Amino acid sequence: MKILANEFILPFKEGWQCHASHFILRKDGSVFCVYFYGSKEGNNDVRIFGSLRAEDGRWSEPIPLTEEDGIPHWNPVLFRREDGAVVLFYKVGYTIADWITKCKISTDDCETWSESFEMIEGDRSGGRGPVRNKAITLKDGSVLAPGSTEKGPWRCFFDRSFDGGKTWERSPDLCIEEEGNGKGIIQPTLWQSKEGVHALLRSTEGKIYRTDSKDGSAWCNPYPTEMPNNNSGIDLVSLSDGRLILCCNPVSGNWAARTPISLYESRDNGKTFTLLTHLTTMEGKYAYPALRYEDGKLHITYTWNRKTLQYFCLTDL
């Protein structure tokens, strides 16, 4: 394994916090990263910003992407459509339980953006579409977006589009047994294999949970894996040779420590994982990773103590 880049994306800004990064690789190979940024998560000045990485490893100053409307903005996710346009999904709401999903579209590779619009007009279910991790295009051409809600018990679902994202069909909710308020599974991360479509799930139960589907429609009841989970975000990417790379905090316990943050590899379609490396083992809060793999390079972003974002680029996996 070779490290090609290890960088901070944002300069420290006293009194400001950033979190929930996501990113996309532009057509020229550069990285465009999005995140929410403001005085504190949930405050009325928090909105979505972006930063572009130049060839020399320098990152642009934060670029405001969403309007300053006095409502907290959360959890941006980027998705490139088949026609090349990039969709920015993000959540808007004073509380997580009451999130609305809004979107913006860029037709010039993240240079400029459309006006915002609701993903599902009038939906007040607590948010639709990708809640934190990337949507994927299945082999049949449909788009599958990993969603979840936090109205009472935490539950996951999947939004699917057969027309490139113009319309969406929501799956039934998935939940764990013995659920209660503030307890359950959220923020799936998806992949497709020869066996079907699969998702790993953040949970309050000390373990990463999993669900499987033959084709992305009907899903089995979520079940615990052997991988620990501290009730913090996870992400996974599938390599061309069938291996899976998972990034997580390998810590068991509800709201447990968000360090270390580590990479794991699976060679059996997610049944078992082995440690590849720790990205950091320092004391602090290192969490909410986002992963993409392209042209033999693994790109990673994650939150660094909510003061900045860390970017890694690795090769020779």
N, C-alpha and C positions, 0 to 999 in steps of 0.2 A: 504494500500500500504506500502510495506517494502523495504527499500533501502539496497541492498546487497553489492553494490560497488559504489563508487564515486571517480574517480581517474583521474589524468593527465596521458596521454599515453606517451608524449614526454617531456624531460627536456627542459627548455628554452635555446635557443641557439641564442646569440646576432647576429642580422643581418640575421637570417633565418626565413622563413615563411612556414607554413603548411596549407593545406586546403583540402576539398573534401574527407573526410574519407569514407571508406566503410569497411566492415568486413564480416567474415564468422566464424561459429562455427565449429571447427575441430571435428573429430570423438571422441576424448577424452574429449570433452566439453570445451577445451580452446578456446580463442578468438584470431583470427589473423586479424589484422587491417592493411589496406593499405591507402595511402594518397599521394598527391604530396608535395614535400619538396625541398626548395632551397632558393636562395636569395630573390626572389620576383616572384609572379605569372606571368608567361609569359616570364621570363628570360631564357636564354639559358642553365643555369645550373640546371633547375628544372626537376626532374625525379621522378619516383614512388619508394616509400620505403614501408616497412612493419615492424610491431612490433607484437610480440607474448606475450600474457599475461600468466604468470605462475600461479600456484595454490595459491601462497601467495600474489597475486595481484601486483606483480612486472612486469613491462613491459621491454622487451628486448630493447637494443639499436637499432636505425633505421637500417634496413637491406635493402640495395639497391637491387631493383628487376629489373630495366630496365637499358639499356645501357646509358652511358654518350656520347651522340651523338651530343651535341651542339644544339639540337632542344627542345623547351619546351614540357614537358609531362604534362598531365592533367587527372583529373576525373577517377580514377581507380574504377572498379566494379568487384566483385567476384561472380562467379556462380558455384555451384556444379552440375555436370552432373549426369545422372542416373547411369553411371558406376563408380561413386565415384571421378572421376578426377575433379579438380578445374580449372576453366578458369579465367584468369585475363584479362579483357578488359580495355584498356586505350586509350586516345587520344594523338596524336602527331601533332604538327603544330605550326608555328610562330603566327598565328592568329586563333581565334575560328572558323571563317567562313571557314577556309581551313583545318580543322581537318581531319586526317586519323585515323581510328580505328585499333589499333594493339592488338594482343593477346599473351599470354603465357599460358602454361598448366602445372599443377603440378599433378603428379600421386602418390605423397607421402604426401598428406595432407599439402601442402604449405611449405615443407622442401626445395625442389629444383624445378627449373622451366626450361621449354624448352627454346629454342631460340625464339625470337619474330617473328611474322608473321602477315601479314595484314588479318584482318577479312574477308574482301571482296577484293580480289586482284585487284588493279587498280582503286578502287572506289575513286572518288574525289568529292563526293556530299556534303562533310562537316561532314562526320562521320556516321557510321552505328552502329547498336546494342545499348546496354544500354548506355545512355549518362551520367547518374549520379546515377540512382536508380537501384535496383535489377531487374533482369529478373525473371520471374516466370514460373513454369511448370503447364500448364493447365490440367484439368481433362482428356482430350483426349491424354495426353502425349506430346503434342507439347510445345515448349518453346517460350515464348513471351517476347521480350525485348523492353523497352520504350526508344525511341530515339527522338532527335530533332536537328534542324539545325539553324544556325544564319547567313545565307547568306541573307542579306536584312531583310525582315520581319521574325520574329521568328516563326517557325512552328514545330509541333510535328508529329511523325509517329511511327509505330510499326513494328519491325522486328520479323518474325515468322519462326521457324525451326521445321520441321517435322522429322528430322533425327538426333536429338541430338546435333545440332549446326554445322553440316558439311556444310549445305547450308541454305540460308536464303531468305525469301520473304518479300519485303518491302511493307507496306501499302501505300495508297495515303497520301499526307500531310494533316494535319488538321490545320486550321488557324482560327483566329477571324476576324470579319468584321472590316472595316476601318483600316486595318493594314498599317504599314509604317515601314521604316528601324528602326531596334532596338526596335520594338514594336511587341507584340504578346504573344505566349505561348511556354514554353519549359519544359524539365525535368519532364516527367510524372512519377507518382508512381502508380503501378498496384495492383489490387486484383480481385479475382473471387468469385462470389456468386451464389446462386441458380437462381438469375435473369439474370446472364450473366457475362461479363467481364467489368471492369470499370477502369477509371484512373482519378486521380486528377492532375492538371497541374499548375505549376508556371506561373504567368502572370505579365504583365506590367500594368494591369488595376485595381489594388487595391483589387482584389478578387482572390481567388483560383478558377480556372475553372475546368470543369468536362466533360468527354465524356464517352459514354457507347456503348457496343457492345453485341450482342446476343451470339456470339461464338468466339470473338477475330479476326474476319475478317473485316466486314464492321462496321464503327464507325459513331456515330451521330455527328452533328456539336457541337463543344465545347460550353458550356454555363456557365455563372457565378454561383457560389454558394454563400452562405451567409458568408463563412469564409474569413476573410481579408487575404491579401497577400502583402508583401512588395517587391515583385520581388526578392525573395530569395528562396533557395531550401526548399523543403518539403519532407517528407517521411511518409509512412503509412504501417501498418501491420495488417493482419486479424487474429483474435484469433479463436480458435476451436469452441467457442460458438457463432460465428457470429459477435461479436463486432469488431469494427475497432478502432485502436489507431493511431492517427495522431500526428506528431510532426512538429511544424512550429513556425515562428515568427508571432504572431497574431496582426500584424500591417498593416494598410492599407496605400497605397501610393507607387508610383513607386520609387524604391531605398530608401525607408524609413528605419528607424532604424532597426537594427538586434538584438534587445532586446525588451522584454523578449523572451526566447525560451521556449516553453510550450508543454504539452501533452493534447490532447483532445480525447474524447471517442464518438463513434457513436453506437447507438443500432438500427438504422433503415437503415443500408446499405449505410451510408454516406449522407443521406438527411439532417441530422442535427448533430451538434457536441456540446458537453458540456465539459467545462474545467475540467481536472483531477488535474493537478498541473503545476506550473511553475518550470522548471529546474533551471533557474536563472532569476533574474530581475535586475541584476547589469547593470550599464552603460558599454557599450562596444559593441563588435560584436561577437554574438554567433549564429552560423548559420550552414546550410548544414547538417542536421541530417541524420543519417542512423539507421534503426530499424530492428531488427529480434526478433521473439518470438519462444521459444522452451522450452519444459519441464517446463512450468509454469513460465518462466522467460522472462522479456522484457529487451533486450540489446540495448543500445543507444550509438552512438558516435556523436560528433559534433565539429565544429571548435570553439576554445576558443581564440578570439582576434588574430587569425592567428599566435599566438605564440606557441600554443600547441593544443592538442585535448583532449576533455573530454570524459570519459567513465562512463556510469551509467548501473547498473543492478538492476532491480526492480522485485518484486514478489507480490503476493496477490493483483492482480489488480481486 
